[in-house]
Amino acid sequence: MQQIRKLVQEVAPNAIERISYQMPTFETDGRILVHFAAFKKHIGFYPTPNGTKEFAEELSHYKGGKGSVQFPLDQPLPLDLIRRIVLFRAAENRLAAEAKAAKKRRNQ
């Protein structure tokens, strides 16, 4: 879990770290970036539905569900893939925040 935490801090240095749903969570631009948690046999990684949809092919050999993926503890973490997912989610959050700000300006 420390590897994921360090990677997120490197990729999204302005992300706010907190606990949400009893899991370590990072957020950017007022939106959830990713959650993650350790379990007996895997690390749960939750990049919300769009993070798993965008990388569905690369994540297909891992167990998971809508918005989640399980990285088995007996395998190396796919750090490059996690990095790309975090970058994608940070960009997605940034675009959503910009769109919200533009809409607010138009409505003033």
Phi and psi restraints in degrees (range 20) as a CNS / XPLOR table:
assign (resid 1 and name C) (resid 2 and name N)
       (resid 2 and name CA) (resid 2 and name C) 1.0 -62.9 20.0 2
assign (resid 2 and name N) (resid 2 and name CA)
       (resid 2 and name C) (resid 3 and name N) 1.0 -33.5 20.0 2
assign (resid 2 and name C) (resid 3 and name N)
       (resid 3 and name CA) (resid 3 and name C) 1.0 -63.3 20.0 2
assign (resid 3 and name N) (resid 3 and name CA)
       (resid 3 and name C) (resid 4 and name N) 1.0 -43.5 20.0 2
assign (resid 3 and name C) (resid 4 and name N)
       (resid 4 and name CA) (resid 4 and name C) 1.0 -66.0 20.0 2
assign (resid 4 and name N) (resid 4 and name CA)
       (resid 4 and name C) (resid 5 and name N) 1.0 -45.5 20.0 2
assign (resid 4 and name C) (resid 5 and name N)
       (resid 5 and name CA) (resid 5 and name C) 1.0 -57.8 20.0 2
assign (resid 5 and name N) (resid 5 and name CA)
       (resid 5 and name C) (resid 6 and name N) 1.0 -47.8 20.0 2
assign (resid 5 and name C) (resid 6 and name N)
       (resid 6 and name CA) (resid 6 and name C) 1.0 -63.0 20.0 2
assign (resid 6 and name N) (resid 6 and name CA)
       (resid 6 and name C) (resid 7 and name N) 1.0 -42.6 20.0 2
assign (resid 6 and name C) (resid 7 and name N)
       (resid 7 and name CA) (resid 7 and name C) 1.0 -61.8 20.0 2
assign (resid 7 and name N) (resid 7 and name CA)
       (resid 7 and name C) (resid 8 and name N) 1.0 -46.1 20.0 2
assign (resid 7 and name C) (resid 8 and name N)
       (resid 8 and name CA) (resid 8 and name C) 1.0 -61.9 20.0 2
assign (resid 8 and name N) (resid 8 and name CA)
       (resid 8 and name C) (resid 9 and name N) 1.0 -41.9 20.0 2
assign (resid 8 and name C) (resid 9 and name N)
       (resid 9 and name CA) (resid 9 and name C) 1.0 -62.3 20.0 2
assign (resid 9 and name N) (resid 9 and name CA)
       (resid 9 and name C) (resid 10 and name N) 1.0 -35.3 20.0 2
assign (resid 9 and name C) (resid 10 and name N)
       (resid 10 and name CA) (resid 10 and name C) 1.0 -71.9 20.0 2
assign (resid 10 and name N) (resid 10 and name CA)
       (resid 10 and name C) (resid 11 and name N) 1.0 -44.6 20.0 2
assign (resid 10 and name C) (resid 11 and name N)
       (resid 11 and name CA) (resid 11 and name C) 1.0 -74.9 20.0 2
assign (resid 11 and name N) (resid 11 and name CA)
       (resid 11 and name C) (resid 12 and name N) 1.0 -37.2 20.0 2
assign (resid 11 and name C) (resid 12 and name N)
       (resid 12 and name CA) (resid 12 and name C) 1.0 -128.3 20.0 2
assign (resid 12 and name N) (resid 12 and name CA)
       (resid 12 and name C) (resid 13 and name N) 1.0 73.0 20.0 2
assign (resid 12 and name C) (resid 13 and name N)
       (resid 13 and name CA) (resid 13 and name C) 1.0 -62.2 20.0 2
assign (resid 13 and name N) (resid 13 and name CA)
       (resid 13 and name C) (resid 14 and name N) 1.0 -21.3 20.0 2
assign (resid 13 and name C) (resid 14 and name N)
       (resid 14 and name CA) (resid 14 and name C) 1.0 -91.7 20.0 2
assign (resid 14 and name N) (resid 14 and name CA)
       (resid 14 and name C) (resid 15 and name N) 1.0 2.3 20.0 2
assign (resid 14 and name C) (resid 15 and name N)
       (resid 15 and name CA) (resid 15 and name C) 1.0 -65.6 20.0 2
assign (resid 15 and name N) (resid 15 and name CA)
       (resid 15 and name C) (resid 16 and name N) 1.0 144.2 20.0 2
assign (resid 15 and name C) (resid 16 and name N)
       (resid 16 and name CA) (resid 16 and name C) 1.0 -93.9 20.0 2
assign (resid 16 and name N) (resid 16 and name CA)
       (resid 16 and name C) (resid 17 and name N) 1.0 130.6 20.0 2
assign (resid 16 and name C) (resid 17 and name N)
       (resid 17 and name CA) (resid 17 and name C) 1.0 -100.6 20.0 2
assign (resid 17 and name N) (resid 17 and name CA)
       (resid 17 and name C) (resid 18 and name N) 1.0 133.0 20.0 2
assign (resid 17 and name C) (resid 18 and name N)
       (resid 18 and name CA) (resid 18 and name C) 1.0 -155.5 20.0 2
assign (resid 18 and name N) (resid 18 and name CA)
       (resid 18 and name C) (resid 19 and name N) 1.0 -179.8 20.0 2
assign (resid 18 and name C) (resid 19 and name N)
       (resid 19 and name CA) (resid 19 and name C) 1.0 -107.2 20.0 2
assign (resid 19 and name N) (resid 19 and name CA)
       (resid 19 and name C) (resid 20 and name N) 1.0 129.2 20.0 2
assign (resid 19 and name C) (resid 20 and name N)
       (resid 20 and name CA) (resid 20 and name C) 1.0 -141.5 20.0 2
assign (resid 20 and name N) (resid 20 and name CA)
       (resid 20 and name C) (resid 21 and name N) 1.0 137.4 20.0 2
assign (resid 20 and name C) (resid 21 and name N)
       (resid 21 and name CA) (resid 21 and name C) 1.0 54.1 20.0 2
assign (resid 21 and name N) (resid 21 and name CA)
       (resid 21 and name C) (resid 22 and name N) 1.0 33.5 20.0 2
assign (resid 21 and name C) (resid 22 and name N)
       (resid 22 and name CA) (resid 22 and name C) 1.0 61.7 20.0 2
assign (resid 22 and name N) (resid 22 and name CA)
       (resid 22 and name C) (resid 23 and name N) 1.0 27.9 20.0 2
assign (resid 22 and name C) (resid 23 and name N)
       (resid 23 and name CA) (resid 23 and name C) 1.0 -131.2 20.0 2
assign (resid 23 and name N) (resid 23 and name CA)
       (resid 23 and name C) (resid 24 and name N) 1.0 150.4 20.0 2
assign (resid 23 and name C) (resid 24 and name N)
       (resid 24 and name CA) (resid 24 and name C) 1.0 -59.3 20.0 2
assign (resid 24 and name N) (resid 24 and name CA)
       (resid 24 and name C) (resid 25 and name N) 1.0 134.2 20.0 2
assign (resid 24 and name C) (resid 25 and name N)
       (resid 25 and name CA) (resid 25 and name C) 1.0 -139.2 20.0 2
assign (resid 25 and name N) (resid 25 and name CA)
       (resid 25 and name C) (resid 26 and name N) 1.0 143.0 20.0 2
assign (resid 25 and name C) (resid 26 and name N)
       (resid 26 and name CA) (resid 26 and name C) 1.0 -119.6 20.0 2
assign (resid 26 and name N) (resid 26 and name CA)
       (resid 26 and name C) (resid 27 and name N) 1.0 144.2 20.0 2
assign (resid 26 and name C) (resid 27 and name N)
       (resid 27 and name CA) (resid 27 and name C) 1.0 -134.7 20.0 2
assign (resid 27 and name N) (resid 27 and name CA)
       (resid 27 and name C) (resid 28 and name N) 1.0 150.5 20.0 2
assign (resid 27 and name C) (resid 28 and name N)
       (resid 28 and name CA) (resid 28 and name C) 1.0 -134.4 20.0 2
assign (resid 28 and name N) (resid 28 and name CA)
       (resid 28 and name C) (resid 29 and name N) 1.0 146.0 20.0 2
assign (resid 28 and name C) (resid 29 and name N)
       (resid 29 and name CA) (resid 29 and name C) 1.0 51.8 20.0 2
assign (resid 29 and name N) (resid 29 and name CA)
       (resid 29 and name C) (resid 30 and name N) 1.0 35.8 20.0 2
assign (resid 29 and name C) (resid 30 and name N)
       (resid 30 and name CA) (resid 30 and name C) 1.0 75.0 20.0 2
assign (resid 30 and name N) (resid 30 and name CA)
       (resid 30 and name C) (resid 31 and name N) 1.0 11.6 20.0 2
assign (resid 30 and name C) (resid 31 and name N)
       (resid 31 and name CA) (resid 31 and name C) 1.0 -129.0 20.0 2
assign (resid 31 and name N) (resid 31 and name CA)
       (resid 31 and name C) (resid 32 and name N) 1.0 153.2 20.0 2
assign (resid 31 and name C) (resid 32 and name N)
       (resid 32 and name CA) (resid 32 and name C) 1.0 -63.9 20.0 2
assign (resid 32 and name N) (resid 32 and name CA)
       (resid 32 and name C) (resid 33 and name N) 1.0 131.9 20.0 2
assign (resid 32 and name C) (resid 33 and name N)
       (resid 33 and name CA) (resid 33 and name C) 1.0 -91.5 20.0 2
assign (resid 33 and name N) (resid 33 and name CA)
       (resid 33 and name C) (resid 34 and name N) 1.0 -63.1 20.0 2
assign (resid 33 and name C) (resid 34 and name N)
       (resid 34 and name CA) (resid 34 and name C) 1.0 -153.7 20.0 2
assign (resid 34 and name N) (resid 34 and name CA)
       (resid 34 and name C) (resid 35 and name N) 1.0 155.0 20.0 2
assign (resid 34 and name C) (resid 35 and name N)
       (resid 35 and name CA) (resid 35 and name C) 1.0 -117.0 20.0 2
assign (resid 35 and name N) (resid 35 and name CA)
       (resid 35 and name C) (resid 36 and name N) 1.0 157.9 20.0 2
assign (resid 35 and name C) (resid 36 and name N)
       (resid 36 and name CA) (resid 36 and name C) 1.0 -156.1 20.0 2
assign (resid 36 and name N) (resid 36 and name CA)
       (resid 36 and name C) (resid 37 and name N) 1.0 156.5 20.0 2
assign (resid 36 and name C) (resid 37 and name N)
       (resid 37 and name CA) (resid 37 and name C) 1.0 -157.8 20.0 2
assign (resid 37 and name N) (resid 37 and name CA)
       (resid 37 and name C) (resid 38 and name N) 1.0 151.3 20.0 2
assign (resid 37 and name C) (resid 38 and name N)
       (resid 38 and name CA) (resid 38 and name C) 1.0 -95.6 20.0 2
assign (resid 38 and name N) (resid 38 and name CA)
       (resid 38 and name C) (resid 39 and name N) 1.0 138.2 20.0 2
assign (resid 38 and name C) (resid 39 and name N)
       (resid 39 and name CA) (resid 39 and name C) 1.0 -127.0 20.0 2
assign (resid 39 and name N) (resid 39 and name CA)
       (resid 39 and name C) (resid 40 and name N) 1.0 179.4 20.0 2
assign (resid 39 and name C) (resid 40 and name N)
       (resid 40 and name CA) (resid 40 and name C) 1.0 -58.7 20.0 2
assign (resid 40 and name N) (resid 40 and name CA)
       (resid 40 and name C) (resid 41 and name N) 1.0 -42.5 20.0 2
assign (resid 40 and name C) (resid 41 and name N)
       (resid 41 and name CA) (resid 41 and name C) 1.0 -120.1 20.0 2
assign (resid 41 and name N) (resid 41 and name CA)
       (resid 41 and name C) (resid 42 and name N) 1.0 -0.3 20.0 2
assign (resid 41 and name C) (resid 42 and name N)
       (resid 42 and name CA) (resid 42 and name C) 1.0 -155.8 20.0 2
assign (resid 42 and name N) (resid 42 and name CA)
       (resid 42 and name C) (resid 43 and name N) 1.0 168.8 20.0 2
assign (resid 42 and name C) (resid 43 and name N)
       (resid 43 and name CA) (resid 43 and name C) 1.0 -107.5 20.0 2
assign (resid 43 and name N) (resid 43 and name CA)
       (resid 43 and name C) (resid 44 and name N) 1.0 124.2 20.0 2
assign (resid 43 and name C) (resid 44 and name N)
       (resid 44 and name CA) (resid 44 and name C) 1.0 -84.3 20.0 2
assign (resid 44 and name N) (resid 44 and name CA)
       (resid 44 and name C) (resid 45 and name N) 1.0 131.3 20.0 2
assign (resid 44 and name C) (resid 45 and name N)
       (resid 45 and name CA) (resid 45 and name C) 1.0 -125.6 20.0 2
assign (resid 45 and name N) (resid 45 and name CA)
       (resid 45 and name C) (resid 46 and name N) 1.0 126.3 20.0 2
assign (resid 45 and name C) (resid 46 and name N)
       (resid 46 and name CA) (resid 46 and name C) 1.0 -125.1 20.0 2
assign (resid 46 and name N) (resid 46 and name CA)
       (resid 46 and name C) (resid 47 and name N) 1.0 88.5 20.0 2
assign (resid 46 and name C) (resid 47 and name N)
       (resid 47 and name CA) (resid 47 and name C) 1.0 -92.2 20.0 2
assign (resid 47 and name N) (resid 47 and name CA)
       (resid 47 and name C) (resid 48 and name N) 1.0 27.0 20.0 2
assign (resid 47 and name C) (resid 48 and name N)
       (resid 48 and name CA) (resid 48 and name C) 1.0 62.4 20.0 2
assign (resid 48 and name N) (resid 48 and name CA)
       (resid 48 and name C) (resid 49 and name N) 1.0 168.0 20.0 2
assign (resid 48 and name C) (resid 49 and name N)
       (resid 49 and name CA) (resid 49 and name C) 1.0 -55.1 20.0 2
assign (resid 49 and name N) (resid 49 and name CA)
       (resid 49 and name C) (resid 50 and name N) 1.0 -41.0 20.0 2
assign (resid 49 and name C) (resid 50 and name N)
       (resid 50 and name CA) (resid 50 and name C) 1.0 -66.8 20.0 2
assign (resid 50 and name N) (resid 50 and name CA)
       (resid 50 and name C) (resid 51 and name N) 1.0 -32.6 20.0 2
assign (resid 50 and name C) (resid 51 and name N)
       (resid 51 and name CA) (resid 51 and name C) 1.0 -64.5 20.0 2
assign (resid 51 and name N) (resid 51 and name CA)
       (resid 51 and name C) (resid 52 and name N) 1.0 -36.5 20.0 2
assign (resid 51 and name C) (resid 52 and name N)
       (resid 52 and name CA) (resid 52 and name C) 1.0 -82.2 20.0 2
assign (resid 52 and name N) (resid 52 and name CA)
       (resid 52 and name C) (resid 53 and name N) 1.0 -32.2 20.0 2
assign (resid 52 and name C) (resid 53 and name N)
       (resid 53 and name CA) (resid 53 and name C) 1.0 -64.8 20.0 2
assign (resid 53 and name N) (resid 53 and name CA)
       (resid 53 and name C) (resid 54 and name N) 1.0 -46.6 20.0 2
assign (resid 53 and name C) (resid 54 and name N)
       (resid 54 and name CA) (resid 54 and name C) 1.0 -62.5 20.0 2
assign (resid 54 and name N) (resid 54 and name CA)
       (resid 54 and name C) (resid 55 and name N) 1.0 -30.9 20.0 2
assign (resid 54 and name C) (resid 55 and name N)
       (resid 55 and name CA) (resid 55 and name C) 1.0 -114.4 20.0 2
assign (resid 55 and name N) (resid 55 and name CA)
       (resid 55 and name C) (resid 56 and name N) 1.0 26.3 20.0 2
assign (resid 55 and name C) (resid 56 and name N)
       (resid 56 and name CA) (resid 56 and name C) 1.0 -54.7 20.0 2
assign (resid 56 and name N) (resid 56 and name CA)
       (resid 56 and name C) (resid 57 and name N) 1.0 -43.2 20.0 2
assign (resid 56 and name C) (resid 57 and name N)
       (resid 57 and name CA) (resid 57 and name C) 1.0 -63.6 20.0 2
assign (resid 57 and name N) (resid 57 and name CA)
       (resid 57 and name C) (resid 58 and name N) 1.0 -45.9 20.0 2
assign (resid 57 and name C) (resid 58 and name N)
       (resid 58 and name CA) (resid 58 and name C) 1.0 -69.7 20.0 2
assign (resid 58 and name N) (resid 58 and name CA)
       (resid 58 and name C) (resid 59 and name N) 1.0 -26.3 20.0 2
assign (resid 58 and name C) (resid 59 and name N)
       (resid 59 and name CA) (resid 59 and name C) 1.0 -91.0 20.0 2
assign (resid 59 and name N) (resid 59 and name CA)
       (resid 59 and name C) (resid 60 and name N) 1.0 -3.5 20.0 2
assign (resid 59 and name C) (resid 60 and name N)
       (resid 60 and name CA) (resid 60 and name C) 1.0 -62.1 20.0 2
assign (resid 60 and name N) (resid 60 and name CA)
       (resid 60 and name C) (resid 61 and name N) 1.0 -24.2 20.0 2
assign (resid 60 and name C) (resid 61 and name N)
       (resid 61 and name CA) (resid 61 and name C) 1.0 -91.7 20.0 2
assign (resid 61 and name N) (resid 61 and name CA)
       (resid 61 and name C) (resid 62 and name N) 1.0 7.6 20.0 2
assign (resid 61 and name C) (resid 62 and name N)
       (resid 62 and name CA) (resid 62 and name C) 1.0 -108.7 20.0 2
assign (resid 62 and name N) (resid 62 and name CA)
       (resid 62 and name C) (resid 63 and name N) 1.0 151.6 20.0 2
assign (resid 62 and name C) (resid 63 and name N)
       (resid 63 and name CA) (resid 63 and name C) 1.0 -70.5 20.0 2
assign (resid 63 and name N) (resid 63 and name CA)
       (resid 63 and name C) (resid 64 and name N) 1.0 152.5 20.0 2
assign (resid 63 and name C) (resid 64 and name N)
       (resid 64 and name CA) (resid 64 and name C) 1.0 175.4 20.0 2
assign (resid 64 and name N) (resid 64 and name CA)
       (resid 64 and name C) (resid 65 and name N) 1.0 -177.8 20.0 2
assign (resid 64 and name C) (resid 65 and name N)
       (resid 65 and name CA) (resid 65 and name C) 1.0 -144.9 20.0 2
assign (resid 65 and name N) (resid 65 and name CA)
       (resid 65 and name C) (resid 66 and name N) 1.0 -164.8 20.0 2
assign (resid 65 and name C) (resid 66 and name N)
       (resid 66 and name CA) (resid 66 and name C) 1.0 -61.9 20.0 2
assign (resid 66 and name N) (resid 66 and name CA)
       (resid 66 and name C) (resid 67 and name N) 1.0 112.1 20.0 2
assign (resid 66 and name C) (resid 67 and name N)
       (resid 67 and name CA) (resid 67 and name C) 1.0 81.0 20.0 2
assign (resid 67 and name N) (resid 67 and name CA)
       (resid 67 and name C) (resid 68 and name N) 1.0 9.9 20.0 2
assign (resid 67 and name C) (resid 68 and name N)
       (resid 68 and name CA) (resid 68 and name C) 1.0 -141.4 20.0 2
assign (resid 68 and name N) (resid 68 and name CA)
       (resid 68 and name C) (resid 69 and name N) 1.0 157.7 20.0 2
assign (resid 68 and name C) (resid 69 and name N)
       (resid 69 and name CA) (resid 69 and name C) 1.0 -146.7 20.0 2
assign (resid 69 and name N) (resid 69 and name CA)
       (resid 69 and name C) (resid 70 and name N) 1.0 147.9 20.0 2
assign (resid 69 and name C) (resid 70 and name N)
       (resid 70 and name CA) (resid 70 and name C) 1.0 -112.9 20.0 2
assign (resid 70 and name N) (resid 70 and name CA)
       (resid 70 and name C) (resid 71 and name N) 1.0 120.4 20.0 2
assign (resid 70 and name C) (resid 71 and name N)
       (resid 71 and name CA) (resid 71 and name C) 1.0 -99.8 20.0 2
assign (resid 71 and name N) (resid 71 and name CA)
       (resid 71 and name C) (resid 72 and name N) 1.0 113.0 20.0 2
assign (resid 71 and name C) (resid 72 and name N)
       (resid 72 and name CA) (resid 72 and name C) 1.0 -60.4 20.0 2
assign (resid 72 and name N) (resid 72 and name CA)
       (resid 72 and name C) (resid 73 and name N) 1.0 140.8 20.0 2
assign (resid 72 and name C) (resid 73 and name N)
       (resid 73 and name CA) (resid 73 and name C) 1.0 -68.7 20.0 2
assign (resid 73 and name N) (resid 73 and name CA)
       (resid 73 and name C) (resid 74 and name N) 1.0 -21.2 20.0 2
assign (resid 73 and name C) (resid 74 and name N)
       (resid 74 and name CA) (resid 74 and name C) 1.0 -88.0 20.0 2
assign (resid 74 and name N) (resid 74 and name CA)
       (resid 74 and name C) (resid 75 and name N) 1.0 10.3 20.0 2
assign (resid 74 and name C) (resid 75 and name N)
       (resid 75 and name CA) (resid 75 and name C) 1.0 -128.0 20.0 2
assign (resid 75 and name N) (resid 75 and name CA)
       (resid 75 and name C) (resid 76 and name N) 1.0 151.7 20.0 2
assign (resid 75 and name C) (resid 76 and name N)
       (resid 76 and name CA) (resid 76 and name C) 1.0 -63.8 20.0 2
assign (resid 76 and name N) (resid 76 and name CA)
       (resid 76 and name C) (resid 77 and name N) 1.0 144.7 20.0 2
assign (resid 76 and name C) (resid 77 and name N)
       (resid 77 and name CA) (resid 77 and name C) 1.0 -67.0 20.0 2
assign (resid 77 and name N) (resid 77 and name CA)
       (resid 77 and name C) (resid 78 and name N) 1.0 137.2 20.0 2
assign (resid 77 and name C) (resid 78 and name N)
       (resid 78 and name CA) (resid 78 and name C) 1.0 -80.6 20.0 2
assign (resid 78 and name N) (resid 78 and name CA)
       (resid 78 and name C) (resid 79 and name N) 1.0 75.0 20.0 2
assign (resid 78 and name C) (resid 79 and name N)
       (resid 79 and name CA) (resid 79 and name C) 1.0 -61.2 20.0 2
assign (resid 79 and name N) (resid 79 and name CA)
       (resid 79 and name C) (resid 80 and name N) 1.0 -36.2 20.0 2
assign (resid 79 and name C) (resid 80 and name N)
       (resid 80 and name CA) (resid 80 and name C) 1.0 -64.5 20.0 2
assign (resid 80 and name N) (resid 80 and name CA)
       (resid 80 and name C) (resid 81 and name N) 1.0 -42.4 20.0 2
assign (resid 80 and name C) (resid 81 and name N)
       (resid 81 and name CA) (resid 81 and name C) 1.0 -64.6 20.0 2
assign (resid 81 and name N) (resid 81 and name CA)
       (resid 81 and name C) (resid 82 and name N) 1.0 -44.9 20.0 2
assign (resid 81 and name C) (resid 82 and name N)
       (resid 82 and name CA) (resid 82 and name C) 1.0 -60.5 20.0 2
assign (resid 82 and name N) (resid 82 and name CA)
       (resid 82 and name C) (resid 83 and name N) 1.0 -41.9 20.0 2
assign (resid 82 and name C) (resid 83 and name N)
       (resid 83 and name CA) (resid 83 and name C) 1.0 -58.2 20.0 2
assign (resid 83 and name N) (resid 83 and name CA)
       (resid 83 and name C) (resid 84 and name N) 1.0 -46.8 20.0 2
assign (resid 83 and name C) (resid 84 and name N)
       (resid 84 and name CA) (resid 84 and name C) 1.0 -66.2 20.0 2
assign (resid 84 and name N) (resid 84 and name CA)
       (resid 84 and name C) (resid 85 and name N) 1.0 -36.5 20.0 2
assign (resid 84 and name C) (resid 85 and name N)
       (resid 85 and name CA) (resid 85 and name C) 1.0 -65.0 20.0 2
assign (resid 85 and name N) (resid 85 and name CA)
       (resid 85 and name C) (resid 86 and name N) 1.0 -44.3 20.0 2
assign (resid 85 and name C) (resid 86 and name N)
       (resid 86 and name CA) (resid 86 and name C) 1.0 -63.7 20.0 2
assign (resid 86 and name N) (resid 86 and name CA)
       (resid 86 and name C) (resid 87 and name N) 1.0 -42.1 20.0 2
assign (resid 86 and name C) (resid 87 and name N)
       (resid 87 and name CA) (resid 87 and name C) 1.0 -60.7 20.0 2
assign (resid 87 and name N) (resid 87 and name CA)
       (resid 87 and name C) (resid 88 and name N) 1.0 -43.7 20.0 2
assign (resid 87 and name C) (resid 88 and name N)
       (resid 88 and name CA) (resid 88 and name C) 1.0 -60.1 20.0 2
assign (resid 88 and name N) (resid 88 and name CA)
       (resid 88 and name C) (resid 89 and name N) 1.0 -48.0 20.0 2
assign (resid 88 and name C) (resid 89 and name N)
       (resid 89 and name CA) (resid 89 and name C) 1.0 -64.8 20.0 2
assign (resid 89 and name N) (resid 89 and name CA)
       (resid 89 and name C) (resid 90 and name N) 1.0 -38.6 20.0 2
assign (resid 89 and name C) (resid 90 and name N)
       (resid 90 and name CA) (resid 90 and name C) 1.0 -64.1 20.0 2
assign (resid 90 and name N) (resid 90 and name CA)
       (resid 90 and name C) (resid 91 and name N) 1.0 -42.7 20.0 2
assign (resid 90 and name C) (resid 91 and name N)
       (resid 91 and name CA) (resid 91 and name C) 1.0 -64.8 20.0 2
assign (resid 91 and name N) (resid 91 and name CA)
       (resid 91 and name C) (resid 92 and name N) 1.0 -41.2 20.0 2
assign (resid 91 and name C) (resid 92 and name N)
       (resid 92 and name CA) (resid 92 and name C) 1.0 -61.3 20.0 2
assign (resid 92 and name N) (resid 92 and name CA)
       (resid 92 and name C) (resid 93 and name N) 1.0 -44.5 20.0 2
assign (resid 92 and name C) (resid 93 and name N)
       (resid 93 and name CA) (resid 93 and name C) 1.0 -64.5 20.0 2
assign (resid 93 and name N) (resid 93 and name CA)
       (resid 93 and name C) (resid 94 and name N) 1.0 -40.5 20.0 2
assign (resid 93 and name C) (resid 94 and name N)
       (resid 94 and name CA) (resid 94 and name C) 1.0 -62.7 20.0 2
assign (resid 94 and name N) (resid 94 and name CA)
       (resid 94 and name C) (resid 95 and name N) 1.0 -44.9 20.0 2
assign (resid 94 and name C) (resid 95 and name N)
       (resid 95 and name CA) (resid 95 and name C) 1.0 -63.4 20.0 2
assign (resid 95 and name N) (resid 95 and name CA)
       (resid 95 and name C) (resid 96 and name N) 1.0 -40.9 20.0 2
assign (resid 95 and name C) (resid 96 and name N)
       (resid 96 and name CA) (resid 96 and name C) 1.0 -63.8 20.0 2
assign (resid 96 and name N) (resid 96 and name CA)
       (resid 96 and name C) (resid 97 and name N) 1.0 -41.1 20.0 2
assign (resid 96 and name C) (resid 97 and name N)
       (resid 97 and name CA) (resid 97 and name C) 1.0 -66.3 20.0 2
assign (resid 97 and name N) (resid 97 and name CA)
       (resid 97 and name C) (resid 98 and name N) 1.0 -40.7 20.0 2
assign (resid 97 and name C) (resid 98 and name N)
       (resid 98 and name CA) (resid 98 and name C) 1.0 -64.9 20.0 2
assign (resid 98 and name N) (resid 98 and name CA)
       (resid 98 and name C) (resid 99 and name N) 1.0 -41.6 20.0 2
assign (resid 98 and name C) (resid 99 and name N)
       (resid 99 and name CA) (resid 99 and name C) 1.0 -63.8 20.0 2
assign (resid 99 and name N) (resid 99 and name CA)
       (resid 99 and name C) (resid 100 and name N) 1.0 -41.3 20.0 2
assign (resid 99 and name C) (resid 100 and name N)
       (resid 100 and name CA) (resid 100 and name C) 1.0 -64.0 20.0 2
assign (resid 100 and name N) (resid 100 and name CA)
       (resid 100 and name C) (resid 101 and name N) 1.0 -42.4 20.0 2
assign (resid 100 and name C) (resid 101 and name N)
       (resid 101 and name CA) (resid 101 and name C) 1.0 -65.7 20.0 2
assign (resid 101 and name N) (resid 101 and name CA)
       (resid 101 and name C) (resid 102 and name N) 1.0 -40.6 20.0 2
assign (resid 101 and name C) (resid 102 and name N)
       (resid 102 and name CA) (resid 102 and name C) 1.0 -64.5 20.0 2
assign (resid 102 and name N) (resid 102 and name CA)
       (resid 102 and name C) (resid 103 and name N) 1.0 -41.3 20.0 2
assign (resid 102 and name C) (resid 103 and name N)
       (resid 103 and name CA) (resid 103 and name C) 1.0 -64.0 20.0 2
assign (resid 103 and name N) (resid 103 and name CA)
       (resid 103 and name C) (resid 104 and name N) 1.0 -41.5 20.0 2
assign (resid 103 and name C) (resid 104 and name N)
       (resid 104 and name CA) (resid 104 and name C) 1.0 -63.0 20.0 2
assign (resid 104 and name N) (resid 104 and name CA)
       (resid 104 and name C) (resid 105 and name N) 1.0 -41.6 20.0 2
assign (resid 104 and name C) (resid 105 and name N)
       (resid 105 and name CA) (resid 105 and name C) 1.0 -63.6 20.0 2
assign (resid 105 and name N) (resid 105 and name CA)
       (resid 105 and name C) (resid 106 and name N) 1.0 -40.5 20.0 2
assign (resid 105 and name C) (resid 106 and name N)
       (resid 106 and name CA) (resid 106 and name C) 1.0 -65.1 20.0 2
assign (resid 106 and name N) (resid 106 and name CA)
       (resid 106 and name C) (resid 107 and name N) 1.0 -32.8 20.0 2
assign (resid 106 and name C) (resid 107 and name N)
       (resid 107 and name CA) (resid 107 and name C) 1.0 -86.7 20.0 2
assign (resid 107 and name N) (resid 107 and name CA)
       (resid 107 and name C) (resid 108 and name N) 1.0 1.2 20.0 2
